[in-house]
């Protein structure tokens, strides 16, 4: 791993207010072309609890919201999930140049969006599930 790539990664994380990650481990776990795409591209990324970085994936969030609805014994339609996903993405990545965030921030914003959109039972089921994941 070249020093230049480590410097680009360091700057990218610093500019996005992400601290405390092991850059050497990230560099080992991601191919150089993925690191370059991350620091120079337009995609959004998430820092997992493990410290791994992966692309932001709305399908995973959609699935987790639908699973929370199932656990709450409620139905949620696709259009409502789409509205929540848009709210979450807007709060996470739009309005500034932020392109990477931690999963804990994603979770908190999902919970807030569910509450604000009138899905308090689903929000509680989501929170209970997330708490058990930690």
C-alpha positions in Angstrom: 0.0 0.0 0.0 1.5 3.2 -1.0 1.8 6.2 1.2 -0.1 8.3 -1.3 -3.2 6.0 -1.0 -3.0 6.0 2.8 -2.8 9.8 2.7 -5.9 10.0 0.4 -7.8 7.6 2.7 -6.7 9.6 5.8 -7.9 12.9 4.2 -11.2 11.3 3.0 -12.0 10.0 6.5 -10.9 13.3 8.2 -13.0 15.4 5.8 -16.0 13.2 6.7 -15.3 13.4 10.4 -14.6 9.7 10.8 -12.0 9.0 13.4 -10.5 6.0 15.2 -10.3 3.5 12.3 -7.3 1.3 11.6 -6.2 2.6 8.2 -3.8 -0.4 7.7 -6.7 -2.8 8.3 -8.9 -0.9 5.9 -6.2 -0.9 3.3 -5.7 -4.6 3.7 -9.4 -5.4 3.4 -10.2 -3.2 0.4 -8.6 -3.5 -3.0 -6.7 -0.4 -4.2 -9.3 0.3 -6.9 -12.1 0.3 -4.3 -10.2 2.7 -2.1 -9.5 5.0 -5.0 -13.2 4.8 -6.1 -14.3 5.6 -2.5 -12.0 8.7 -2.1 -12.5 10.1 -5.6 -16.0 8.9 -6.5 -19.6 9.9 -5.7 -20.9 6.9 -3.8 -21.7 6.9 -0.1 -20.2 4.5 2.4 -20.9 3.1 5.9 -18.4 2.2 8.6 -19.6 -1.0 10.2 -19.2 -1.8 13.9 -16.3 -4.0 13.0 -14.5 -1.1 11.4 -15.0 -2.4 7.9 -16.2 0.0 5.2 -18.8 -0.9 2.7 -21.0 1.0 0.2 -24.2 2.4 1.6 -27.0 0.0 0.6 -30.6 1.1 0.7 -31.8 -2.4 0.1 -30.4 -3.5 3.5 -32.1 -0.6 5.2 -35.4 -1.4 3.4 -35.1 -5.0 4.5 -34.4 -4.1 8.1 -37.4 -1.8 8.2 -39.7 -4.5 6.8 -38.3 -7.0 9.3 -39.0 -4.6 12.1 -42.5 -4.2 10.8 -42.9 -8.0 10.8 -41.6 -8.2 14.4 -44.1 -5.4 15.4 -46.9 -7.4 13.7 -47.5 -4.5 11.3 -47.6 -3.9 7.6 -45.6 -1.2 5.9 -46.1 -0.6 2.2 -43.3 0.0 -0.4 -44.1 3.6 -0.9 -43.8 4.3 2.9 -40.5 2.5 3.0 -39.4 4.6 0.0 -40.3 7.8 1.8 -38.4 6.7 4.9 -35.3 5.7 2.7 -35.3 9.2 1.1 -35.6 10.9 4.5 -32.7 8.8 5.8 -30.4 9.4 2.7 -31.2 13.2 2.7 -30.3 13.5 6.4 -27.1 11.4 6.0 -25.5 12.6 2.8 -27.2 15.6 1.3 -26.6 19.3 2.1 -22.8 18.8 2.6 -20.0 16.8 1.1 -20.3 14.0 3.6 -20.0 10.6 1.9 -19.3 8.2 4.7 -21.0 7.7 8.1 -21.1 5.2 10.9 -23.9 2.6 11.2 -24.9 4.0 14.5 -25.7 7.3 12.9 -27.7 5.5 10.2 -29.6 3.6 12.9 -30.4 6.7 14.8 -31.7 8.5 11.7 -33.8 5.5 10.7 -35.4 5.5 14.2 -36.1 9.2 14.0 -37.6 8.9 10.5 -39.9 6.0 11.6 -41.1 8.1 14.6 -41.6 11.2 12.5 -43.5 9.4 9.8 -45.9 7.8 12.4 -44.4 4.3 12.7 -43.6 4.3 16.4 -44.3 0.6 16.9 -42.0 -0.3 14.0 -39.4 2.2 15.4 -39.6 0.4 18.8 -39.1 -3.0 17.1 -36.2 -1.7 15.1 -34.6 -0.2 18.2 -35.1 -3.5 20.2 -33.4 -5.4 17.3 -30.6 -2.9 17.0 -29.9 -3.0 20.8 -29.6 -6.8 20.6 -27.0 -6.5 17.8 -24.6 -4.5 20.0 
